Amino acid sequence: MEHDVAIHTQVNETIILLAVQCIRNILLTKKKKRRNRTIWVRDWINRRENLGASTRLLVEMRAENSEGYQNYLRMLPHQFDELLSKIENAIQKQDTHMRNAIPAKIKLEVTLRYLAAGDSMYTLEALHRVARSTIAQFIPEVCDAIYRALKDYMRIPCHEEWKRIEHGFQTKWNFPGCIGALDGKHINIRAPDDTSDYYNYKGAHSTILLALVDDNYCFSYVNVGTNGRAYDGGVFQRSKLAQALENNTLNLPERSIIVADAAFPLKTYLMKPYPRTPTHKEQVFNYRLSRARRIVENAFGILVTRFRVLLNTIDMRPKNVDSIVLAACSLHNWLRKTSDMYITHRCVDFEDVQQRVVVPGAWRTQLRTAMGSLPPACHSNHASRKAEAIRNAYAQLFETTEARPYDINNLYF
C-alpha cells in the first residue's frame, strides 16, 4: 500500500515538472519572438536628427529668411523661443531604454505647422520625420499646453479694461456703450460616432465656436464644443457668458451692451438688427450695428487665415478639436497683443474717410465662404419691452446727435 502511494506521488511530481517545463518553454518562445521585433522606427524616420525639417529647413529659414519662417509657423523665431520656454516642461517626455522621447521643440514646431496650414499627418510625417501616429497623439497635448500657458491673454476683462474697450468701439465704430461683438462659427469635424448631434444645417458635421470680441480684434470670451446641431441663441443662452450677463457679474460699465446679428435674442444687454422692413431710422441703426459687428467678423477672418486648420475638416475626436480651437484662439490673442505685425492695416476692414466707405479687409478676398455663421433663428425671440426701448433709443441717437454722413451713403450698399 505504501509502495503504491510512493509511486503515485512520484508520478504526480513528474507530471508537475513536465508541466512547468512546458510553460517555461512557451514563455521563452514568446520572449524570443518579442525580442526579434527590434525595429521600432522606420529607418528614414530614424534619421530625423540629421535630415528632419527641424534640423535642416527651419534652421536655414531662421537664419536666412525670417519672413518664410513666420509664414511656416505663424510667428518669428524669438516668438517661437518665448512660447517654447512657456510650455517646454509641460510637453517634454522622459527618454526610455527603448527609445528617445520626441524633443519639445519638434513637438511645438509640428503642432504650429499643423495649426498654420492644416497639413495632413502624412505631410507632417514626411517633413519632420515623426511617425504620424505619434503626431496625432501629441498635437492635442501641445495644444492644451499652449492654451494653459497663454490663458492670461484670453480672459474676461476687468472693469477698467471694459471701459477701454467701450471707448474703442465709440472712437473706431461710433457705437457708444458697446463692450463687444458676439458671433458664432462652425468648425467642420470628422463625423463622430454619435453623428446626429453634430450634423448641422449645412449638411456637414461641426462643432461651434462662440466668441465675444473686443475693439482690438481680440477674444474676450470663447466657448467651444457645442455640437453643430445647435442654433442661434441656444448656444449663447447655455453659455457661462449669458449666465454672467443675466446675473450682472462681469463688472461692466453702466448701460453697456453687446452687438450681435439676427441669430441672437434681443436683450437689454444684447442688441440685434431690426427685422423685416425697417423704417429709415431703423435702417440707420442696422447699418451702425453692422459696422460695429465687423470687429467679430474680422477677428474670425484673421483667425482662420492665420490658422488654416480651421478651414479644413478636422480629422480628430470632438474633444481634441476643442483643444485645437482653444490653442488657435489663444495664439491669436497672444500674437495680437505682443506684435504689431500680426494684423496690419489692410488685413481688416477700414474706413476710407474721403470716400466715406468701409473698405473690406484683405482676408475677405482670401476667404469668400470659408466658415459658415450660425443658422438664422427658427423660433421667435420674445424681447422684453425694456430691450426694445434700448434699441429704439439707440436708433434715435444715431439719427440725431450721433448721426454720421456715411450712414446715408451706405444704407443701400
C-alpha positions in Angstrom: 0.0 0.0 0.0 2.7 2.5 1.0 4.7 1.4 -2.1 1.7 2.3 -4.4 1.3 5.7 -2.7 5.0 6.5 -3.2 4.7 5.5 -6.9 1.6 7.7 -7.3 3.4 10.7 -5.6 6.4 10.3 -7.9 4.2 10.2 -11.0 2.4 13.4 -9.9 5.7 15.2 -9.3 6.9 14.1 -12.7 3.7 15.5 -14.3 4.1 18.8 -12.5 7.8 19.1 -13.5 6.9 18.4 -17.1 4.0 21.0 -17.0 6.4 23.6 -15.5 8.9 22.9 -18.2 6.3 23.2 -20.9 5.1 26.5 -19.5 8.7 27.8 -19.3 9.3 26.7 -22.9 6.2 28.6 -24.1 7.2 31.8 -22.2 10.8 31.6 -23.6 9.4 31.2 -27.1 7.2 34.2 -26.8 10.0 36.2 -25.3 12.2 35.3 -28.2 9.5 36.4 -30.6 9.2 39.7 -28.8 12.9 40.2 -28.9 13.0 39.6 -32.6 10.9 42.7 -33.1 13.7 45.2 -32.8 12.7 47.7 -35.5 10.7 50.3 -33.6 11.2 53.2 -36.0 11.5 53.1 -39.8 15.0 53.9 -40.9 14.2 57.1 -42.8 12.3 58.4 -39.7 15.2 57.5 -37.5 17.4 60.0 -39.5 15.2 62.8 -38.1 18.1 64.4 -36.1 20.1 64.9 -39.3 17.5 65.3 -42.0 14.2 66.4 -40.4 12.7 69.9 -41.1 13.6 70.9 -37.5 17.3 70.3 -38.2 17.5 71.5 -41.9 14.7 73.6 -43.2 13.7 75.6 -40.1 17.3 76.2 -39.1 18.0 77.7 -42.6 14.8 79.8 -42.6 15.5 81.1 -39.1 19.0 82.3 -40.2 18.2 83.4 -43.7 14.5 84.0 -44.2 12.6 85.2 -41.1 9.6 86.0 -43.2 9.4 82.5 -44.5 9.9 81.2 -41.0 7.0 83.3 -39.9 4.8 82.1 -42.7 5.6 78.5 -41.9 4.9 78.7 -38.1 2.9 81.9 -37.9 5.5 83.6 -35.6 9.0 84.9 -35.7 11.9 83.0 -34.2 12.1 85.0 -31.0 8.3 84.4 -30.5 8.8 80.7 -31.0 11.5 80.6 -28.5 9.4 82.5 -26.0 6.4 80.2 -26.5 8.7 77.1 -26.2 10.0 78.4 -22.9 6.5 78.6 -21.6 5.4 75.1 -22.4 8.6 73.0 -22.7 8.3 71.5 -19.2 4.7 70.5 -19.8 5.3 68.7 -23.1 8.7 67.2 -22.8 8.6 63.4 -22.0 11.4 61.3 -20.5 13.7 59.1 -22.6 13.3 55.4 -22.1 15.8 52.5 -22.6 13.8 51.5 -25.7 13.8 54.9 -27.4 14.4 58.7 -27.0 11.5 61.0 -26.5 10.5 63.5 -29.2 12.1 66.8 -28.2 9.7 69.5 -27.1 11.0 71.8 -29.8 10.0 69.4 -32.6 6.6 68.8 -30.9 5.9 72.5 -30.9 7.1 73.0 -34.5 4.9 70.2 -35.8 1.9 71.5 -33.9 2.3 75.1 -35.0 2.7 73.9 -38.6 -0.5 71.8 -38.3 -2.4 74.8 -36.9 -0.9 77.2 -39.5 -1.6 75.1 -42.6 -3.8 72.2 -41.6 -1.3 69.8 -43.2 -2.2 66.1 -43.2 -0.5 63.7 -40.8 1.2 62.1 -43.8 2.7 65.5 -44.9 3.8 66.4 -41.3 5.4 62.9 -41.0 7.4 63.4 -44.3 8.5 66.9 -43.4 9.5 66.4 -39.8 10.3 62.6 -39.8 8.0 61.9 -36.9 5.5 59.0 -37.2 2.0 60.2 -37.9 0.5 58.1 -35.1 2.9 59.9 -32.7 1.9 63.3 -34.2 -1.8 62.6 -33.8 -1.2 61.7 -30.2 0.9 64.8 -29.1 -0.8 67.6 -31.1 -3.8 67.8 -28.7 -1.4 67.6 -25.7 0.7 70.5 -27.1 -2.5 72.5 -27.8 -3.7 72.0 -24.3 -0.3 73.2 -23.0 -0.5 76.3 -25.3 -3.9 77.2 -24.0 -2.9 76.9 -20.4 0.3 78.9 -20.9 -1.4 81.7 -22.7 -4.6 81.8 -20.6 -3.8 85.3 -19.3 -4.0 86.6 -22.8 -7.6 85.4 -23.3 -9.6 86.1 -20.2 -12.7 88.1 -19.1 -11.7 91.8 -18.9 -11.8 93.7 -15.6 -13.8 96.9 -15.1 -11.1 99.2 -16.4 -10.5 97.0 -19.4 -14.2 97.0 -20.2 -14.1 100.8 -20.2 -11.2 100.9 -22.6 -13.0 98.5 -24.9 -16.1 100.7 -24.7 -14.0 103.8 -25.6 -12.5 101.8 -28.6 -15.9 101.0 -30.1 -17.0 104.6 -29.6 -14.0 106.1 -31.4 -13.5 103.5 -34.1 -17.0 102.5 -35.0 -19.2 105.2 -33.4 -21.2 102.8 -31.3 -21.4 104.2 -27.8 -21.8 101.8 -24.8 -20.6 98.8 -26.8 -18.2 96.4 -25.0 -18.0 93.6 -27.5 -19.3 92.0 -30.7 -20.7 88.5 -30.4 -20.9 85.7 -33.1 -20.5 82.0 -33.6 -18.8 79.9 -36.3 -19.0 76.3 -37.3 -15.7 74.3 -37.3 -16.1 71.3 -39.5 -15.0 67.9 -38.0 -14.9 64.3 -38.9 -18.2 62.5 -38.3 -18.0 61.3 -34.7 -19.7 58.1 -33.5 -22.8 60.0 -32.4 -23.3 61.8 -35.7 -26.8 63.1 -35.2 -25.8 65.8 -32.6 -23.0 67.2 -34.7 -24.9 67.2 -38.1 -25.6 70.9 -38.9 -28.0 72.8 -41.1 -25.4 72.9 -43.9 -25.2 69.2 -44.2 -21.8 68.8 -42.5 -20.6 67.7 -39.1 -19.3 70.5 -36.9 -18.7 72.0 -33.5 -19.4 75.6 -32.7 -17.1 78.4 -31.7 -18.9 81.2 -29.9 -16.8 84.3 -29.2 -17.1 87.8 -27.8 -14.5 90.1 -29.5 -13.2 93.4 -28.2 -12.4 96.6 -30.2 -8.9 95.3 -30.9 -9.9 92.1 -32.6 -9.0 90.0 -29.5 -11.3 87.3 -28.0 -12.6 88.4 -24.6 -14.5 85.2 -24.2 -14.8 81.9 -26.2 -17.0 78.9 -25.8 -16.1 75.8 -27.9 -17.6 72.3 -28.1 -21.3 72.9 -28.6 -22.4 70.4 -31.2 -23.2 71.7 -34.7 -26.9 70.9 -34.5 -27.4 73.7 -32.1 -28.7 77.1 -33.4 -28.8 80.8 -32.7 -29.4 81.9 -29.2 -29.4 78.4 -27.9 -25.6 78.3 -28.0 -25.4 81.7 -26.3 -28.0 81.1 -23.7 -26.4 77.9 -22.4 -23.0 79.6 -22.1 -21.4 80.9 -19.0 -21.2 84.4 -20.7 -25.0 84.5 -20.8 -25.3 83.5 -17.2 -22.8 86.2 -16.2 -24.7 88.8 -18.2 -28.1 87.8 -16.7 -26.7 87.9 -13.2 -24.7 91.1 -13.8 -21.4 89.6 -12.5 -19.0 90.9 -15.2 -18.4 94.3 -13.5 -19.4 96.1 -16.7 -19.7 99.8 -17.2 -23.3 101.1 -16.7 -25.7 100.8 -19.6 -23.2 98.8 -21.7 -24.3 96.5 -24.4 -23.0 93.8 -26.8 -23.8 93.8 -30.6 -24.8 90.6 -32.4 -26.7 89.5 -35.6 -30.2 88.3 -36.1 -29.4 84.8 -34.9 -29.3 86.0 -31.2 -32.0 87.1 -28.9 -32.7 90.8 -28.2 -31.8 91.6 -24.6 -31.2 94.7 -22.6 -27.5 94.0 -22.8 -27.6 92.4 -26.4 -28.6 94.5 -29.4 -29.5 92.9 -32.8 -30.9 94.4 -36.0 -34.4 95.4 -36.6 -36.2 92.6 -38.6 -38.2 92.6 -41.8 -38.8 96.0 -43.4 -37.3 98.6 -41.0 -38.0 102.3 -41.2 -35.3 104.8 -42.2 -34.3 105.4 -38.6 -34.2 101.6 -38.0 -32.1 101.2 -41.2 -29.5 103.6 -39.8 -29.4 101.6 -36.6 -29.0 98.4 -38.5 -26.1 99.8 -40.5 -24.3 101.2 -37.4 -24.7 97.9 -35.7 -23.4 96.1 -38.8 -20.3 98.4 -38.7 -19.6 97.5 -35.1 -20.2 93.8 -35.8 -17.4 93.9 -38.4 -15.0 93.5 -35.4 -16.0 89.9 -34.8 -16.2 89.1 -38.5 -12.7 90.4 -38.9 -11.4 88.5 -35.8 -12.8 85.3 -37.2 -11.4 86.0 -40.6 -7.9 86.7 -39.3 -8.1 83.7 -37.1 -8.9 81.2 -39.9 -6.4 82.8 -42.4 -3.6 82.6 -39.8 -4.6 79.1 -38.6 -5.9 77.4 -41.6 -6.5 74.1 -39.9 -9.9 75.7 -39.0 -10.7 75.9 -42.7 -10.5 72.1 -43.2 -12.5 69.2 -41.8 -10.5 68.4 -38.7 -9.9 64.6 -38.6 -10.0 64.2 -34.8 -12.4 63.5 -32.0 -14.5 66.4 -30.8 -12.6 66.7 -27.5 -9.3 67.1 -29.4 -10.9 69.6 -31.8 -11.8 71.8 -28.8 -8.2 71.8 -27.8 -7.1 72.8 -31.3 -9.6 75.7 -31.4 -8.7 77.0 -27.9 -5.0 76.9 -28.8 -5.6 78.8 -32.1 -7.7 81.5 -30.2 -5.0 81.8 -27.5 -2.2 82.2 -30.1 -4.3 84.8 -31.9 -4.7 86.9 -28.8 -1.1 86.5 -27.7 0.3 87.4 -31.2 -2.1 90.3 -31.5 -1.2 91.8 -28.1 2.5 91.3 -28.4 3.2 92.1 -32.0 2.3 95.0 -34.2 2.8 92.9 -37.4 0.3 90.2 -36.7 -2.6 92.3 -38.0 -1.7 95.0 -40.5 -3.9 98.0 -41.5 -5.2 96.4 -44.7 -5.7 93.0 -43.2 -9.0 94.1 -41.7 -11.9 96.4 -42.7 -11.1 100.1 -42.6 -12.8 103.3 -43.3 -11.9 105.5 -46.3 -12.7 108.9 -44.8 -12.5 110.7 -48.1 -14.8 108.3 -49.9 -16.9 107.7 -46.8 -17.0 104.0 -47.3 -15.7 100.9 -45.4 -13.0 99.1 -47.4 -13.1 95.3 -46.9 -10.0 93.7 -45.3 -7.7 91.5 -47.3 -8.8 88.4 -45.5 -12.3 88.7 -47.2 -10.8 88.2 -50.6 -8.9 85.1 -49.4 -11.9 83.6 -47.8 -15.2 84.0 -49.6 -17.1 81.2 -47.9 -14.5 79.9 -45.5 -16.7 79.4 -42.4 -20.4 79.4 -42.0 -22.2 81.5 -39.5 -24.8 80.2 -37.1 -28.2 79.5 -38.8 -30.9 82.1 -38.5 -33.3 81.8 -35.7 -36.0 79.2 -36.2 -38.2 80.5 -33.4 -39.3 83.9 -32.3 -37.2 85.7 -29.7 -39.7 87.4 -27.4 -37.7 90.5 -26.4 -38.7 92.5 -23.4 -40.2 96.0 -23.7 -37.1 97.3 -21.9 -34.8 95.8 -24.5 -36.9 97.2 -27.3 -36.8 100.6 -25.7 -33.0 100.5 -25.5 -32.7 99.6 -29.2 -35.2 102.4 -30.1 -33.1 104.8 -28.1 -30.0 103.9 -30.0 -31.9 104.3 -33.3 -33.0 107.8 -32.2 -29.5 108.6 -31.1 -27.9 107.6 -34.4 -30.4 109.7 -36.3 -29.9 112.8 -34.2 -26.9 113.7 -32.0 -24.7 110.7 -33.2 -25.6 111.0 -36.9 -22.8 110.5 -39.4 -22.8 111.4 -43.1 -21.7 107.9 -44.2 -24.8 106.4 -42.6 -26.8 107.7 -45.6 -24.2 106.8 -48.1 -24.1 103.2 -47.1 -27.7 102.4 -46.3 -28.3 100.6 -49.6 -24.9 99.0 -50.3 
